[in-house]
């Protein structure tokens, strides 16, 4: 069975149901905690009643700085929403690790961003060094991946589309809420990954709801493709794509063909004028909830809850 670990300002905790037991470790970073797995196992076996989880203020269980890499268009439902047909070449992009925030922290929208979107994603946390040229088979996955986290790849769509790059649009502070739990997996848990269900709601309205069965490039293949050019280290984070249901969707094909004939400035002005009528983009005061778990609860990464705020608001 997987072991859920929380991080607070006071250290690391093993969460068991609604109680948490401190981990007796000197680990400060996620990589150091993964290396001290024995201490985590001892805490999991501790007979103490523990502290109510509700009394703890959870930080991101992925410490920074670290590498944050993400997969682009990796669910069939998202591919349909994005207007893709046929085979989709696997693609990756980087996010600044400064975008990583806690599971209950506010998502802060910069004042120049008009179209803010959400993307619930399963995060893989690396357990060992992944050298360039590594081939990862399904059976090898437990040797490389230590655990899983809930992440939200918050995206400034107006920057992403007009600048035709992802780094800035997805790297602002608070644009990667992570946690609450780092679910450290045992080898037998990996066979249950396809059962994981990703769900995201905005103001209690369900927007995204898919299992990993909808995924195009599965984790072992993704790590193989990524390692062609990128090393990863313990504690690094790979976001594995989002299901359909985001606010951004491709326009109808006739509209897209007409738009391709227009000068870029005119095309984007028309596109965002139409997007302004889309009520699904995030607004100040919205509350995003995201959770990932298997139906039987064998793997349960917990739920994050993030209030959307403007950059000029008082965040206290």
C-alpha positions as CSV (number, residue, x, y, z in Angstrom):
1,X,0.0,0.0,0.0
2,X,1.1,3.6,-0.7
3,X,2.1,5.9,2.2
4,X,0.8,9.4,2.2
5,X,3.3,12.0,3.4
6,X,2.6,15.6,4.3
7,X,5.0,18.5,4.6
8,X,4.5,21.4,7.0
9,X,6.8,24.2,8.3
10,X,7.6,21.8,11.2
11,X,8.7,18.9,9.1
12,X,7.3,15.7,7.5
13,X,4.3,13.7,8.6
14,X,2.8,10.3,7.6
15,X,-1.0,10.8,7.2
16,X,-3.2,7.9,8.3
17,X,-6.9,8.6,7.7
18,X,-7.6,11.9,9.5
19,X,-4.5,11.8,11.8
20,X,-0.8,12.4,11.1
21,X,2.4,11.1,12.8
22,X,5.7,13.0,12.6
23,X,8.5,11.4,10.6
24,X,11.8,11.2,12.6
25,X,14.1,12.5,9.9
26,X,16.6,15.3,9.2
27,X,15.4,15.5,5.6
28,X,14.7,19.0,4.4
29,X,14.1,18.4,0.7
30,X,11.9,15.9,-1.0
31,X,15.0,14.1,-2.4
32,X,16.3,13.7,1.2
33,X,13.0,12.4,2.4
34,X,12.9,9.8,-0.4
35,X,16.4,8.7,0.6
36,X,15.2,8.2,4.2
37,X,12.4,5.9,3.3
38,X,13.0,3.8,6.4
39,X,12.1,6.7,8.6
40,X,8.8,7.1,6.7
41,X,8.1,3.4,7.2
42,X,8.8,3.6,10.9
43,X,6.3,6.5,11.2
44,X,3.7,4.6,9.3
45,X,4.0,1.7,11.8
46,X,4.0,4.1,14.8
47,X,1.2,3.2,17.2
48,X,0.7,6.8,18.4
49,X,-2.7,8.4,17.8
50,X,-1.1,11.4,16.2
51,X,-2.2,14.9,15.3
52,X,-5.4,15.8,13.4
53,X,-4.5,16.4,9.8
54,X,-7.0,19.3,9.8
55,X,-4.8,21.1,12.3
56,X,-1.8,21.0,10.0
57,X,-1.0,23.6,7.4
58,X,0.3,21.6,4.4
59,X,3.0,22.9,2.2
60,X,3.9,21.5,-1.2
61,X,5.4,18.1,-0.6
62,X,7.7,18.8,-3.6
63,X,10.4,21.1,-2.4
64,X,12.1,23.6,-4.7
65,X,14.3,24.3,-6.5
66,X,13.8,21.3,-8.7
67,X,13.1,20.5,-12.3
68,X,9.4,20.8,-13.3
69,X,8.7,19.2,-16.7
70,X,5.2,18.8,-18.2
71,X,3.7,16.8,-21.1
72,X,1.6,18.6,-23.7
73,X,-1.8,17.2,-24.9
74,X,-1.5,13.8,-23.3
75,X,-5.2,12.8,-22.9
76,X,-7.4,11.9,-25.8
77,X,-10.3,14.0,-24.4
78,X,-8.0,17.0,-24.2
79,X,-6.7,16.4,-27.8
80,X,-10.3,16.5,-29.0
81,X,-11.0,19.7,-27.1
82,X,-7.8,21.2,-28.6
83,X,-8.8,20.3,-32.2
84,X,-6.1,17.6,-32.8
85,X,-6.8,14.8,-35.2
86,X,-4.7,11.7,-36.0
87,X,-1.4,10.9,-34.2
88,X,-0.1,13.6,-31.8
89,X,3.7,13.8,-31.4
90,X,4.8,13.6,-27.8
91,X,6.0,16.9,-26.5
92,X,7.4,18.4,-23.3
93,X,7.8,21.8,-21.9
94,X,9.4,23.3,-18.7
95,X,7.8,25.3,-15.9
96,X,9.7,27.4,-13.5
97,X,10.0,25.7,-10.1
98,X,9.1,29.0,-8.5
99,X,5.5,28.3,-9.8
100,X,5.2,25.4,-7.2
101,X,2.8,26.4,-4.4
102,X,1.0,24.7,-1.5
103,X,-2.3,22.7,-1.9
104,X,-4.3,25.4,-0.2
105,X,-2.5,28.5,-1.3
106,X,-4.2,31.1,-3.4
107,X,-3.7,31.1,-7.2
108,X,-2.7,34.7,-7.9
109,X,-3.6,36.1,-11.3
110,X,-1.1,38.7,-12.6
111,X,-2.9,42.0,-13.5
112,X,-2.1,41.6,-17.2
113,X,-3.6,38.1,-17.6
114,X,-7.2,38.1,-18.8
115,X,-7.8,34.4,-19.5
116,X,-6.7,32.2,-16.7
117,X,-7.3,28.4,-17.0
118,X,-6.9,25.2,-15.0
119,X,-5.5,21.8,-15.7
120,X,-5.5,19.0,-13.1
121,X,-2.5,16.7,-13.7
122,X,-1.0,13.6,-12.1
123,X,2.6,14.5,-11.0
124,X,5.3,11.9,-10.9
125,X,8.0,12.5,-8.3
126,X,11.4,11.0,-9.2
127,X,13.1,8.7,-6.8
128,X,16.5,8.2,-8.5
129,X,18.7,9.8,-11.1
130,X,17.4,9.3,-14.7
131,X,20.4,9.6,-17.1
132,X,20.1,10.7,-20.7
133,X,19.5,7.6,-22.9
134,X,17.6,5.6,-20.3
135,X,14.9,3.2,-21.6
136,X,12.2,2.7,-19.0
137,X,9.9,-0.3,-19.4
138,X,6.6,-0.6,-17.5
139,X,8.2,-3.1,-15.1
140,X,11.0,-0.6,-14.4
141,X,8.8,2.2,-13.3
142,X,9.0,1.5,-9.5
143,X,12.8,1.8,-9.8
144,X,12.6,5.4,-11.0
145,X,9.4,6.9,-9.6
146,X,9.1,7.3,-5.9
147,X,5.6,8.7,-5.6
148,X,2.7,10.7,-6.9
149,X,1.1,14.2,-6.3
150,X,-1.9,16.2,-7.4
151,X,-0.9,19.2,-9.5
152,X,-2.7,22.0,-11.3
153,X,-1.0,23.4,-14.4
154,X,-2.5,26.9,-14.2
155,X,-2.2,28.6,-17.5
156,X,-2.4,32.2,-18.8
157,X,-4.0,31.4,-22.1
158,X,-3.7,34.9,-23.6
159,X,0.1,34.7,-23.2
160,X,0.4,31.1,-24.2
161,X,-1.4,31.5,-27.5
162,X,-0.2,35.0,-28.6
163,X,3.5,34.3,-27.7
164,X,3.4,30.7,-29.0
165,X,5.3,29.4,-26.0
166,X,4.4,27.8,-22.7
167,X,7.2,28.8,-20.3
168,X,6.0,32.3,-19.3
169,X,2.3,31.5,-19.4
170,X,2.6,28.6,-17.0
171,X,5.5,29.8,-14.7
172,X,4.1,32.6,-12.6
173,X,4.3,32.1,-8.8
174,X,1.3,30.0,-7.6
175,X,0.8,28.5,-11.1
176,X,1.5,24.9,-9.9
177,X,-0.4,24.1,-6.8
178,X,1.0,20.7,-5.6
179,X,-0.2,18.2,-2.9
180,X,-1.4,17.9,-0.3
181,X,0.1,14.4,-0.2
182,X,3.2,12.8,-1.6
183,X,2.0,9.2,-2.0
184,X,5.1,7.1,-1.8
185,X,4.4,3.9,-3.7
186,X,5.3,0.3,-3.2
187,X,6.1,-1.8,-6.3
188,X,2.7,-3.5,-6.2
189,X,0.9,-0.1,-6.3
190,X,2.0,0.7,-9.8
191,X,-0.3,-1.8,-11.4
192,X,-3.2,0.3,-10.1
193,X,-2.2,3.6,-11.8
194,X,-4.6,3.1,-14.7
195,X,-7.5,3.2,-12.1
196,X,-6.5,6.7,-10.9
197,X,-9.3,9.2,-11.6
198,X,-8.5,12.9,-12.0
199,X,-11.2,15.4,-11.0
200,X,-11.3,19.2,-10.9
201,X,-14.2,21.4,-10.0
202,X,-14.6,25.2,-10.0
203,X,-17.1,26.5,-7.4
204,X,-18.2,22.9,-6.9
205,X,-19.0,22.5,-10.7
206,X,-17.3,19.5,-12.0
207,X,-15.2,20.5,-15.0
208,X,-12.6,17.6,-15.5
209,X,-13.2,13.9,-14.8
210,X,-11.2,11.2,-16.4
211,X,-9.0,8.2,-15.5
212,X,-5.5,7.4,-16.7
213,X,-7.1,5.1,-19.3
214,X,-7.6,8.3,-21.3
215,X,-3.8,9.0,-21.3
216,X,-2.0,8.8,-24.6
217,X,1.7,8.4,-23.5
218,X,1.9,6.5,-20.3
219,X,4.6,7.3,-17.6
220,X,7.2,4.7,-18.6
221,X,7.2,5.7,-22.2
222,X,7.1,9.4,-21.2
223,X,10.3,9.0,-19.1
224,X,12.0,7.1,-22.0
225,X,11.1,9.9,-24.5
226,X,12.1,12.6,-22.0
227,X,15.5,11.0,-21.2
228,X,16.5,11.3,-24.9
229,X,17.5,14.9,-24.0
230,X,16.8,15.6,-20.3
231,X,18.2,14.2,-17.1
232,X,16.0,14.0,-14.0
233,X,17.1,13.7,-10.4
234,X,15.4,12.6,-7.1
235,X,12.6,15.1,-6.2
236,X,12.1,16.3,-9.7
237,X,8.5,16.6,-10.9
238,X,6.9,15.4,-14.2
239,X,3.4,16.6,-14.9
240,X,1.7,14.0,-17.1
241,X,-0.9,16.0,-19.0
242,X,-4.5,17.0,-18.4
243,X,-7.9,15.5,-19.4
244,X,-10.5,17.4,-21.5
245,X,-12.7,20.0,-19.8
246,X,-10.4,23.0,-19.6
247,X,-11.9,26.4,-20.4
248,X,-9.8,26.7,-23.6
249,X,-11.2,24.8,-26.5
250,X,-10.3,25.0,-30.2
251,X,-12.8,27.0,-32.4
252,X,-14.9,25.2,-35.0
253,X,-12.9,24.2,-38.1
254,X,-14.5,26.7,-40.5
255,X,-13.7,29.5,-38.0
256,X,-10.1,28.2,-37.6
257,X,-9.6,28.2,-41.3
258,X,-10.8,31.8,-41.7
259,X,-8.6,32.9,-38.8
260,X,-5.6,31.4,-40.4
261,X,-6.1,33.8,-43.3
262,X,-6.0,36.9,-41.0
263,X,-3.0,38.9,-39.8
264,X,-2.0,37.6,-36.4
265,X,-3.1,40.8,-34.5
266,X,-6.5,40.7,-36.1
267,X,-6.9,36.9,-35.6
268,X,-6.1,37.1,-31.9
269,X,-8.2,40.1,-31.3
270,X,-11.2,38.3,-32.8
271,X,-10.4,35.1,-31.0
272,X,-10.2,36.6,-27.5
273,X,-13.3,38.7,-28.2
274,X,-15.1,35.4,-28.6
275,X,-13.4,33.9,-25.6
276,X,-14.6,36.7,-23.4
277,X,-18.0,35.2,-23.6
278,X,-16.7,31.9,-22.2
279,X,-17.7,31.6,-18.5
280,X,-15.4,28.8,-17.7
281,X,-12.2,30.9,-17.4
282,X,-11.1,31.5,-13.8
283,X,-12.3,34.7,-12.1
284,X,-11.4,36.4,-8.8
285,X,-13.1,34.6,-6.0
286,X,-13.4,31.3,-7.8
287,X,-12.4,28.2,-5.7
288,X,-10.7,25.4,-7.6
289,X,-10.7,21.9,-6.0
290,X,-8.7,19.0,-7.5
291,X,-8.3,15.4,-6.4
292,X,-6.8,12.2,-7.7
293,X,-7.6,8.7,-6.3
294,X,-8.4,5.1,-7.2
295,X,-12.0,4.1,-6.6
296,X,-11.0,1.7,-3.9
297,X,-8.9,4.3,-2.1
298,X,-5.7,2.2,-2.4
299,X,-4.0,5.3,-3.8
300,X,-5.5,8.6,-2.7
301,X,-3.5,11.8,-3.2
302,X,-5.9,14.0,-1.3
303,X,-7.7,17.2,-2.4
304,X,-6.3,20.6,-3.0
305,X,-8.4,23.8,-2.7
306,X,-7.2,27.0,-4.1
307,X,-8.9,30.5,-4.1
308,X,-8.3,32.6,-7.2
309,X,-7.1,36.1,-6.3
310,X,-5.8,39.1,-8.2
311,X,-2.2,40.2,-7.7
312,X,-3.2,43.5,-6.1
313,X,-5.4,41.8,-3.4
314,X,-4.5,41.3,0.2
315,X,-3.6,37.6,0.5
316,X,-3.7,37.5,4.3
